């Protein structure tokens, strides 16, 4: 618990530093990304639940690793769509395996930019399952989630923001 609190506090401080350049409408996409996937997501300020889940699942070190990784990152609002008590239940130590399965279902090995994603019908996740990719005009869905922001470059991959938590089949 002490490590979790330290992680959350550290990430909150990082958020204050990163929020301005993280404005998705006018971000500094040309510069080399200085932060990894975890630090970038936490610094954005809208992924607190994801950060807590990554910590509970012991996946922080992995997603701070070399990669590259593509992460379909659900926002806090996406987690709030889950039935009441779901997040709290998943964060319990006895549900770690299920949480790891859900979180790794959001990760694809390699750096897959939006221009590549739209050419795919599906992608194999680190969890082993396949997510369906559907392109309709300017919108893209991954399973049942809308991709709301794409190509957030990090030092070890890319983040695509989604509005719904993906659940393995």
C-alpha positions as CSV (number, residue, x, y, z in Angstrom):
1,X,0.0,0.0,0.0
2,X,2.9,2.3,0.8
3,X,4.4,1.8,-2.6
4,X,1.0,2.4,-4.3
5,X,0.6,5.7,-2.4
6,X,4.1,6.8,-3.4
7,X,3.4,5.8,-7.0
8,X,0.1,7.8,-7.1
9,X,1.7,10.9,-5.5
10,X,4.6,10.8,-7.8
11,X,2.4,10.5,-10.8
12,X,0.2,13.3,-9.6
13,X,3.3,15.6,-9.5
14,X,4.2,14.4,-13.0
15,X,0.7,15.4,-14.1
16,X,1.3,19.0,-13.2
17,X,4.4,19.1,-15.3
18,X,2.9,17.4,-18.4
19,X,-0.7,18.6,-18.7
20,X,0.1,21.6,-20.9
21,X,2.0,19.7,-23.6
22,X,-0.4,16.8,-23.4
23,X,-3.3,18.9,-24.8
24,X,-4.4,16.5,-27.5
25,X,-5.6,19.1,-29.9
26,X,-2.3,20.9,-30.1
27,X,0.3,18.7,-28.5
28,X,4.0,18.8,-29.3
29,X,4.0,15.7,-31.4
30,X,7.1,16.5,-33.4
31,X,9.4,16.4,-30.4
32,X,11.0,13.2,-29.2
33,X,8.8,11.8,-26.4
34,X,10.6,12.0,-23.1
35,X,8.2,9.9,-21.0
36,X,7.2,6.2,-21.1
37,X,3.7,4.9,-21.5
38,X,2.9,4.9,-17.8
39,X,4.3,8.3,-17.0
40,X,2.6,9.8,-20.1
41,X,-0.8,8.3,-19.2
42,X,-0.6,9.3,-15.5
43,X,0.6,12.8,-16.4
44,X,-2.4,13.4,-18.6
45,X,-4.6,13.4,-15.5
46,X,-7.5,11.3,-16.9
47,X,-6.0,7.8,-16.3
48,X,-5.9,7.6,-12.4
49,X,-7.9,4.4,-12.4
50,X,-5.7,2.8,-15.0
51,X,-2.6,3.8,-13.1
52,X,-4.1,2.3,-9.9
53,X,-5.0,-0.9,-11.8
54,X,-1.5,-1.2,-13.3
55,X,0.0,-0.8,-9.9
56,X,-2.3,-3.5,-8.4
57,X,-1.5,-5.8,-11.3
58,X,2.3,-5.3,-11.0
59,X,2.4,-4.2,-14.6
60,X,4.0,-0.7,-14.1
61,X,7.5,-2.0,-14.5
62,X,6.6,-3.9,-17.7
63,X,4.9,-0.9,-19.3
64,X,7.9,1.3,-18.3
65,X,10.1,-1.3,-20.1
66,X,11.7,-1.1,-23.5
67,X,8.7,-2.1,-25.5
68,X,7.5,-0.9,-27.9
69,X,3.9,-1.3,-26.8
70,X,0.6,0.0,-28.2
71,X,-1.9,0.7,-25.4
72,X,-5.6,1.3,-25.9
73,X,-6.0,3.3,-22.7
74,X,-9.4,3.6,-21.1
75,X,-10.0,6.9,-19.3
76,X,-11.3,7.3,-15.8
77,X,-14.7,8.0,-17.4
78,X,-14.5,4.7,-19.2
79,X,-13.8,2.8,-15.9
80,X,-16.8,4.6,-14.4
81,X,-19.1,2.9,-16.9
82,X,-18.4,-0.5,-15.4
83,X,-21.0,-1.8,-13.0
84,X,-20.7,-0.4,-9.4
85,X,-18.0,-2.2,-7.4
86,X,-16.3,-3.7,-10.4
87,X,-13.1,-1.6,-10.2
88,X,-12.9,-2.0,-6.4
89,X,-13.3,-5.8,-6.7
90,X,-10.6,-6.0,-9.5
91,X,-8.1,-4.1,-7.4
92,X,-8.3,-6.7,-4.6
93,X,-5.2,-9.0,-4.4
94,X,-7.3,-12.1,-4.8
95,X,-8.5,-10.8,-8.3
96,X,-5.0,-10.0,-9.6
97,X,-5.0,-12.6,-12.3
98,X,-8.3,-11.3,-13.7
99,X,-7.0,-7.8,-13.5
100,X,-3.8,-8.7,-15.4
101,X,-5.9,-10.4,-18.0
102,X,-8.1,-7.4,-18.6
103,X,-5.2,-4.9,-18.6
104,X,-3.0,-7.0,-21.0
105,X,-6.0,-7.2,-23.3
106,X,-5.5,-3.5,-23.8
107,X,-1.9,-3.9,-25.0
108,X,-0.5,-4.9,-28.4
109,X,3.1,-5.7,-28.9
110,X,4.9,-3.2,-31.1
111,X,4.2,0.4,-32.0
112,X,1.0,0.6,-34.1
113,X,0.1,4.1,-35.1
114,X,-3.4,5.1,-36.2
115,X,-2.5,5.0,-39.9
116,X,-1.7,1.3,-39.3
117,X,-4.6,0.5,-37.0
118,X,-7.2,1.6,-39.6
119,X,-5.8,-1.0,-42.1
120,X,-6.4,-3.8,-39.6
121,X,-9.5,-5.9,-38.9
122,X,-8.1,-7.3,-35.7
123,X,-5.0,-7.2,-33.5
124,X,-3.6,-9.8,-31.1
125,X,-3.2,-8.5,-27.6
126,X,-0.4,-9.3,-25.1
127,X,-3.2,-11.2,-23.2
128,X,-3.5,-13.6,-26.2
129,X,-7.0,-12.6,-27.3
130,X,-7.8,-10.7,-30.4
131,X,-9.5,-7.3,-30.5
132,X,-11.8,-6.4,-33.4
133,X,-11.0,-3.2,-35.2
134,X,-13.8,-1.5,-37.1
135,X,-13.3,1.7,-39.2
136,X,-16.4,3.6,-40.2
137,X,-15.7,6.9,-41.8
138,X,-13.5,9.0,-39.4
139,X,-14.3,6.8,-36.4
140,X,-12.5,3.7,-35.2
141,X,-13.7,1.1,-32.7
142,X,-11.7,-1.4,-30.9
143,X,-14.1,-4.1,-29.8
144,X,-16.9,-2.0,-28.3
145,X,-14.7,1.0,-27.5
146,X,-14.5,4.2,-29.5
147,X,-11.0,5.5,-30.1
148,X,-11.2,9.1,-29.0
149,X,-7.5,10.2,-29.3
150,X,-4.7,8.6,-31.3
151,X,-1.0,8.6,-31.7
152,X,0.1,9.8,-28.3
153,X,3.8,9.0,-28.7
154,X,5.9,7.9,-25.8
155,X,9.5,6.8,-25.4
156,X,8.5,3.1,-25.5
157,X,5.4,3.0,-27.7
158,X,2.1,4.8,-28.4
159,X,-1.2,5.3,-26.6
160,X,-4.6,5.4,-28.2
161,X,-7.3,6.7,-25.8
162,X,-10.6,4.7,-25.7
163,X,-13.9,5.5,-24.0
164,X,-14.8,2.0,-22.8
165,X,-12.9,-0.7,-20.9
166,X,-12.2,-3.7,-23.1
167,X,-13.1,-7.1,-21.6
168,X,-11.5,-10.3,-22.8
169,X,-13.9,-12.7,-24.4
